[in-house]
């Protein structure tokens, strides 16, 4: 007598002989017809985005691909690689450093933006008033607002580009507005202008696209994995094994700055 087994459900992908169906679409029919950003949106949200939103998704994924050898994820990945680990293990080592203080600001900033917009709606006030009220609350509670400030950039060019593309796509809404209002409120409260970094920029756009905070850091991981693959491969092919990696002593010897001519 066979025992009845409980079944569990998945709504993501169906596999049959000679067929792979993702969110209802045959993957071979998607190949060459949609971008990677559109595919990420489809897998996570369940539906295909408009072409404009698809382009915005691509932009977000491009924005965080790499930030040099100094971030914790790059140093960790290279350190694991110099010990002799294979590429996938070294990449995994880098990904494990993506957390609260590195990449994790996306999820935390999304929560702050959601809270601030909810306050704005509840009080029936404008974004600037809500931002000032929330900043006063955050300072009283000694809460640091994530997604603002950068150790290198005084005005993160990636965020500016993301917001411009969000405007073009027609999706820049209450959360992009609140992100900018919080920057101004922070400037008034702290006496210094902290730029909304790319984590904060992605947080605002993702909120306006209706993504939950729990997926926020996933976008950073999807994007940064590409850069980590390059960092690990370079470490394995250009550097000697078992070296002491000091990020302060590196120098760039790649292509000179060039324009995209398309």
N, C-alpha and C positions, 0 to 999 in steps of 0.2 A: 504494500500500500504506500503510495507516494504522499509525502507530507505537503500540505498547503504552505506556500511561502508568501509572506507579505511582500507586496511590491511597493516601490517608491517611484516618484515621478520626477521628470526633468522636462523643461519646456525649451531647452536651448538647442540641442542637436539630435537628429535622428540618423542612425546609421543602418543602411541596408546594403545588400550585395550590389556593388557598382554604383552606389548612390550615397552622397552625404548631403543632408538637408539641415541648414542652419536657420532657425527662426522661420521655417516654412519655405526658404529659398534654397534651391540646389546650388551648392557651392561652386560647381563648375560653370554655372550660368552667371554667378556673381564675379568670377575671375575675369579681370580685364575690363569690367564694366563699372565697378565701383572702386573708390579709393580705400586705402587702409583706414582712414578716419571714419568713413561711412560704415565700414565693416565693424569697427569698434563700437560705434553708436548702435548699430543693428544688434550686435551680440549683447550689449549691456541694457539697451532699452526695449528691444523686441521689435522695433520697426525701423525702416530706413528713414534717414533724415532728408530734408530738402537739400538740393545741391549746395545752397549757400551755407547751411549748417554743416554739411559735410566738409566744406572748405574750412570752416571755422574749427571743426574737429581736427583736421589735418594740421592746422596752424598751432593748436594747443600741443599736439604730439611733437611737432617739430621744435617748439619753443624750449622744451626741457631735455632734448636729446643728450646734451653734454654741456658741462661748465668747467672744462679743464681738469687738471690732475689734482686740484686741491680739495674738492669736496670729500667728505668721509667715505662715500660709496666708491669713488675712484681709488682713493688710497687703500681702502680695504680690499677691493678687487685686485689691485696690483700686488698687494702684500701677499694675498693668498696665491696668486699666480707665481710670484717669485719663489715661493716654497715648493713649486713643482706640481701644483694641482692642475687638472685639466680646465679648459675654458669654461665649461658649464659650472663647475664648482666655484671657480673664482668669481664668475658673474653672480652666483647665488650669495657669496660672501659679501659682495658689494650691495646687493639688494637688501640684505639683512640689516644694513646700517640705516636704511630709509625708514625713519621713524619720526618721533615727535619734533626733533630739532632739525631734521634734514628731510625735506619733502613732505613731512607730516603736517606742515602748515596749511596745506590745501584743505584737508578735512576739518581742522580746527577753525580755519577762517570761514569755511562754509557755515559752520555752526553759529559763529558770531554774526554773520550776515543774515542768516535765517532768523536769529533772535532779534536782531535790530529792525529788520523789516516787519516782523510780527509786532514789535512794539510800536512802530510807525503806524501800522494799520489799526492797532487797538486804540491808540491815542488820537487817530485822525489828524496827525500833524504831517509836516513836510519832512523830507529826508534829512535836511540839515538840522532841524530841531531835534529829531530823533537821535541823530548821530551825536549831538552835543550832550543830550541826556544820558545816552548809553556810555559815552566816554567818561562822564562824571561818575557814573556807577562803576565802570571798570577800574578807574583810578582809586575809588574808595575801597574797592575790594582787592586792590593790587593785582588785577588781572591784566596780563600783557596780551595785547591784541595781535594775533599771528597774521602773517601775510604782509607785514609792513617793515620797511627798513632792509638794507642790504649792506654787506661788508665791503662791497666794491662799487655798486651802482648807486648814484644819487637820484637817478630817474630811469628806472628799468625800461629799456627800449622794447623788451618783449611784451610787457604789460600794455604799453601804449599801442603797439601793433594789434594785440588781441582785442582791445576795446574798439579800435577803429574797424576791425573786421566784424566784430559783434554788431556794431552800428550798421555796417553795410548789409549784414545778414538780417537785420531787423529783429534781433533777439536781445539787444542790450536794454534791459528793463530795470526793475526796482533794485536788483542786487548790484548791478554795475553802478547805478546811481548811488546806492548806499555805500559801496566801496569807496567811491570818490568823496562822499560826504564825510565818512569816517577819517579819511586822510586829512581833510580840512579841520575837522574837530580835534584831531590829534595834534595838528600844528598849533591850533589855538591853545590847547591844554598844556602841551609840553614845551611850546616855544621853539620847536624845530620841525622841519618838514621831512617826514619819513616817507619815501616812495612806496607805493604799493608794488611789491615785487611780483615775480612771475607766479609764485604760489598763490598770492592773493588775487592776481588777475584771473588765473584759472578758476579759483574758488568762486569769484563773482559770476563768471560766464557759465560755469557748471550749474550754479544755482538758477540762473535765468533759463538754462536749458532743462531744468527739472530733474537733475540728477541728485540722488541722496548723498549726504556727507560720507556715508560708509564707503562709497566708491571713489571718493576724492583722491586718496593716496594711490589708488590703483592706476589712475591716469599718469601719475609721475613715474610709477614703476614701469608701465608699458613704454613710456617714452625713454626713460633713462637706460633701460636694458640695452638699447642700441648703442649708446655711448659706452656703456660698460663693456660690451663685446669688443669694441674698438680699442678701449684702454687695455683690456686683458691681452688681446692679440698683440698689440704693440709691445707690451711688457715682455711677452713670451718670445717675440722675434727680434727685439732691438736691445734688450738689456740682459745682463748676466744673471744667473740664478742666485738666490740667497743674498740679495743686496739690501742694504739699509736705505729705505726710500724716504728722502727728505723733500717734501714738496717745495720748500723754499729755494732749492738749488736747481730746479728745472728751468729750461729755456726752450722756447718755441722755435722749431726749424721747419715748419710746414709752409704751404703756399702763402705768398703775400696776399694782402687783401685784394679782392677782385669783385667785380659787379656781376650780377645775374642778368644775362642778356638773353631774354626769351621773348 
